[in-house]
């Protein structure tokens, strides 16, 4: 079960509307809608607020898949996170109609994420130095 499904399930279990959850968490209703639809992925601060409002822990709200996505966003940036989520959606579409156990689906998802991260790191090798995002470039530009 992905974060979007857990948020919606916990919200409905508590009898909250999206607007009520947004108010309790201190985020916008539109953010809750986007998170539940899978249209965007919350940053860690928003996840902590959602977990608190839903009366659960961050670990329970996040599964292994979701934690890996959060980590990717923090290490590689929001663009890489968005690109990966698009590819994951395409993978899910490929697997539609098949009955894959949750454990196997999760392992496949994590393997795809690992392959994406590895390919991303290899591609950086071919990026001209002036376009690379490194601490060295950041200090030179200041």
C-alpha positions in Angstrom: 0.0 0.0 0.0 1.4 3.4 -1.0 1.3 6.6 1.0 -1.6 8.0 -1.0 -3.7 4.9 -0.1 -2.6 4.9 3.6 -3.5 8.6 4.0 -6.9 8.1 2.5 -7.6 5.0 4.5 -6.6 6.6 7.8 -8.5 9.7 7.0 -11.8 7.8 6.2 -11.2 5.5 9.2 -11.2 8.6 11.4 -14.2 10.0 9.7 -12.4 13.1 8.4 -13.0 15.0 5.2 -10.0 16.2 3.2 -10.7 19.8 4.4 -10.7 18.7 8.1 -7.5 16.7 7.7 -5.9 19.7 6.0 -7.0 22.0 8.9 -5.7 19.6 11.5 -2.4 19.1 9.7 -1.9 22.8 9.0 -1.6 22.3 5.2 -3.9 23.2 2.3 -6.9 21.1 1.3 -5.5 21.1 -2.3 -2.3 19.5 -0.9 -4.3 16.7 0.7 -6.2 16.1 -2.5 -3.0 15.9 -4.5 -1.3 13.5 -2.0 -4.3 11.2 -2.0 -4.5 11.3 -5.8 -0.8 10.6 -6.1 -0.4 13.8 -8.2 2.4 15.0 -5.9 4.5 13.7 -3.1 4.8 15.5 0.3 8.0 16.6 1.8 9.0 15.2 5.1 7.6 18.2 7.1 4.2 17.6 5.6 4.4 13.9 6.2 5.1 14.6 9.9 2.1 16.9 10.1 -0.1 14.4 8.4 1.1 11.6 10.7 0.4 13.7 13.7 -3.1 14.7 12.5 -3.9 11.1 11.7 -2.7 9.9 15.1 0.0 7.6 13.7 3.8 7.6 13.4 5.7 8.6 10.4 7.1 5.1 10.0 3.6 3.7 10.0 2.5 6.2 7.4 5.5 5.5 5.2 6.3 2.1 3.9 9.6 1.0 2.5 8.6 2.2 -1.0 7.6 5.6 0.2 10.7 6.0 2.4 12.8 5.2 -0.7 10.9 7.9 -2.7 11.4 10.5 0.1 15.2 9.6 0.2 15.4 10.0 -3.6 13.8 13.4 -3.4 16.2 14.5 -0.7 19.4 13.2 -2.4 18.6 13.7 -6.1 16.0 16.5 -6.0 12.3 16.9 -6.8 12.9 16.5 -10.5 14.4 13.1 -10.1 11.6 12.2 -7.7 9.0 13.2 -10.3 10.8 11.4 -13.1 11.0 8.3 -11.1 7.3 8.4 -10.1 6.4 8.7 -13.8 8.5 5.6 -14.5 7.0 3.7 -11.6 3.5 4.6 -12.9 4.5 3.2 -16.3 5.7 0.0 -14.6 2.4 -0.3 -12.7 0.5 0.1 -15.9 2.6 -2.7 -17.5 1.8 -5.0 -14.5 -1.9 -4.1 -14.6 -4.1 -7.1 -14.9 -1.6 -9.4 -13.2 -1.9 -10.6 -9.7 1.4 -9.9 -8.0 1.8 -10.4 -4.3 2.5 -7.2 -2.3 6.0 -8.4 -1.3 7.0 -9.1 -4.8 5.6 -5.8 -6.1 7.5 -3.9 -3.4 10.8 -5.7 -4.2 10.3 -5.0 -7.9 9.6 -1.3 -7.1 12.8 -1.1 -5.0 14.8 -2.8 -7.7 13.6 -0.3 -10.3 14.4 2.6 -7.9 17.9 1.2 -7.4 18.4 0.9 -11.2 17.1 4.5 -11.7 19.4 5.9 -9.1 22.4 4.0 -10.5 21.6 5.2 -14.1 21.2 8.8 -12.8 24.6 8.7 -11.1 26.2 7.3 -14.3 24.6 10.0 -16.4 26.0 12.7 -14.2 29.5 11.6 -15.3 28.6 13.0 -18.8 27.3 16.3 -17.5 29.7 19.2 -18.2 31.4 20.4 -15.0 29.8 23.9 -15.1 26.3 22.3 -15.0 27.0 19.7 -12.2 25.5 20.4 -8.9 28.3 20.0 -6.4 29.4 21.8 -3.3 32.5 23.0 -5.2 30.4 24.7 -7.8 28.1 26.2 -5.2 31.0 27.8 -3.3 32.7 29.1 -6.5 29.5 30.8 -7.5 29.1 32.7 -4.2 
